[in-house]
Amino acid sequence: MSAENTVYNLNHDWDNEIKRLKIQHNFFREMAGGKDLPAVVWAHVKELEAPKIADVGTGTGVWATELAAQLPETTVIDGYDFDVKKFPGPKTLPKNVTLQFGDIFKPFPPEINGKYDVVHVRFLVFALKKDDWLVAVKNLRKLVAPGGFLFWEETGPYSWASSPWSEPYYEWVKLESEVGNQLGRDPLAPVRLPSQFKEAGLADVEENIFAMLRLSSTTPVDGQPGLLIMAQSLTGLVENGVLKGKYTKDDVRKLVERASEDVQNGTAINANLHWTWGRNTV
């Protein structure tokens, strides 16, 4: 991602943001059955003595760090993000994990083209405009070694819902959709990813979709990523002026409290998690 191009509105209140990222990571990993990679991608990694993996949009590096614990020390995992402030101290990372600046909107340095057996990216729906997705896929594909995989995990507002109906939650979903259109985001993301993978030249493109509803129904309120994203997004929109004259921070607090009460009383929140992957045959 790039600080220059991004429409991202979650980068504020660092304690809450770091907490959200950790809870989100654990929750979505459980949604996917405790897996970090699709079976075919995992099998490819296991065949290699010293796999090289890139984690783009790495955030706090939690995915890279946890994956490193499952692989031999000969593995190299490089995390990239434009927002280096989220990076933990280098001494807290495994020796084979390195985090560094990277801009998904621009071609990466030519010396790392074709370097990685797997390139992983996830949860950029708040950061990309409609025309950015294909550009990002093309830039990321260049990093993939011949025979390697690009693997993208993503959700999108088309799938954000609740059961039974939660008026405050839907108020946020409606508002988020309106703001997304205003900022130029893609309302159908990530539904287009498989076709964008193919357009970028990737082969053997596959997709798996996981639904949140069941897991949400058994998760305590303070472990619900949907509520954490709701609070973080709305507060960010207030702080950057997008909701000026419409919402205050106190309005946000009250709306999130009402949605939380609905969840406490049995409402389950849904979001679909899309896994999309494809192989670089060039």
Salt bridges, closest charged atoms under 4 A:
GLU17 OE1 - ARG20 NE 2.83
ASP36 OD1 - ARG29 NE 2.90
ASP55 OD1 - HIS120 ND1 2.72
GLU66 OE2 - LYS22 NZ 3.26
GLU66 OE1 - HIS25 NE2 2.89
ASP78 OD2 - LYS115 NZ 3.09
ASP83 OD1 - LYS85 NZ 3.18
ASP83 OD2 - LYS86 NZ 3.10
ASP103 OD2 - LYS106 NZ 3.92
GLU153 OE2 - HIS120 NE2 2.61
GLU167 OE1 - ARG258 NH2 2.26
GLU176 OE2 - ARG185 NH1 3.08
GLU178 OE2 - LYS174 NZ 2.63
ASP186 OD2 - ARG192 NE 2.72
ASP204 OD2 - ARG279 NE 3.84
GLU207 OE2 - HIS274 ND1 2.83
GLU239 OE1 - HIS12 ND1 4.00
GLU239 OE2 - LYS249 NZ 2.78
ASP250 OD1 - ARG253 NH2 2.46
ASP250 OD2 - LYS254 NZ 3.31
GLU257 OE2 - ARG253 NH1 3.01
